[in-house]
Amino acid sequence: MTDPESAPPHANVDGKAGDVVIRIRGLVNQFGEQTVHDGLDLDVRRGEIIGVVGGSGTGKSVMMRSILGLRKPNAGEIEVLGIDARSPDPLLRREIERNTGVLFQDGALFSSLTVGENVQVPLKEYHSDLPDSLRYELALLKVKLSGLPADAIDKLPSQLSGGMRKRAGLARALALDPPLLFLDEPTAGLDPIGAAAFDRLIRTLQQALGLTVFLITHDLDTLYAICDRIAVLADKKVIACAPIEEVEKLDHPWVQEYFHGPRARAAQVARDKNQHPDAKHERGGRDADRRTDEDASAR
Ligand SMILES: Nc1ncnc2c1ncn2[C@@H]1O[C@H](COP(=O)(O)OP(=O)(O)OP(=O)(O)O)[C@@H](O)[C@H]1O
């Protein structure tokens, strides 16, 4: 761990795929009498898309907030790229912030700023020395990378569809080229075709940019289509963290209900239909163009 007294803080952004980039041990989170996490452990590996699932109120968002240092846990250790996420040191806090992009559920865009201005907010904070024209060009690059048309850059969030707002939020999350991307329910509120397209975008960006993605979702299609491993929150802990084929078999009432109900069956059918023998990285390969009405209605 870097000693902020003797050396500038430096996140461990280089390394090989599979290295642990987020390490949680013995996490405890309480709100008054309510214990949300009690001795939760989790390792997130470099280069993976980890899907975080669990019933409503099991503490998925609280875990994400703890990792990002937005909430101080009651106990436990959290390291993000080798930095102690519980540290109050502003330099360490800033280092974590600079290396993590976050897409919150509601997009969290500033409504009075254009898309381009929203994307430039982190650029202004961390690269204030850049000329305005270059910052604009960088914002435009992120807007295009997120699958938006170039002219979206000058629009207000209220002038965009829900799916486009998500993409704008993604463009802002990617503004600083962070190695870690956090997504809270990215496909919530999107229609099935829009959700499938967003899944593909995430997978494509993750591969192209070498991102590690921490993805909270209730969306079974997303889990089957793009997640390398699934972390299941239940009983105040992560009770399993494994590829979906293993997690499905877990003898736990919530897991059984979630992964073997009618919605799960539809998602599995979609996955099996779309799986292509040559698709090395596509786990499920949910493909909007090939979705059936049955699949769509099961979402
Ligand atoms: N600031 C807070 N003050 C009090 N209780 C809180 C606070 N934040 C979260 N909680 C409680 O912690 C529990 C976990 O909340 P969290 O939002 O992490 O759940 P979740 O798993 O993300 O749920 P969902 O899937 O419904 O979004 C809930 O019971 C919630 O009410």
The ligand as a Gaussian input file, in Angstrom:
#p B3LYP/6-31G(d) Opt

LIG

0 1
 N      -28.437000       5.957000       3.285000
 C      -29.148000       4.955000       3.783000
 N      -29.754000       5.061000       4.977000
 C      -30.462000       4.033000       5.493000
 N      -30.622000       2.844000       4.885000
 C      -30.034000       2.675000       3.696000
 C      -29.263000       3.723000       3.084000
 N      -28.781000       3.249000       1.902000
 C      -29.243000       1.999000       1.783000
 N      -29.983000       1.643000       2.843000
 C      -30.627000       0.356000       3.060000
 O      -29.693000      -0.673000       2.766000
 C      -30.346000      -1.776000       2.145000
 C      -29.609000      -2.104000       0.872000
 O      -29.830000      -1.074000      -0.066000
 P      -29.294000      -1.138000      -1.555000
 O      -29.780000       0.084000      -2.236000
 O      -27.836000      -1.374000      -1.553000
 O      -30.036000      -2.431000      -2.103000
 P      -29.979000      -3.047000      -3.550000
 O      -29.561000      -4.470000      -3.403000
 O      -29.154000      -2.192000      -4.437000
 O      -31.527000      -2.983000      -3.928000
 P      -32.292000      -2.799000      -5.326000
 O      -32.039000      -4.035000      -6.111000
 O      -33.720000      -2.679000      -4.908000
 O      -31.760000      -1.540000      -5.978000
 C      -31.794000      -1.361000       1.951000
 O      -32.577000      -1.941000       2.968000
 C      -31.766000       0.126000       2.082000
 O      -32.967000       0.619000       2.591000

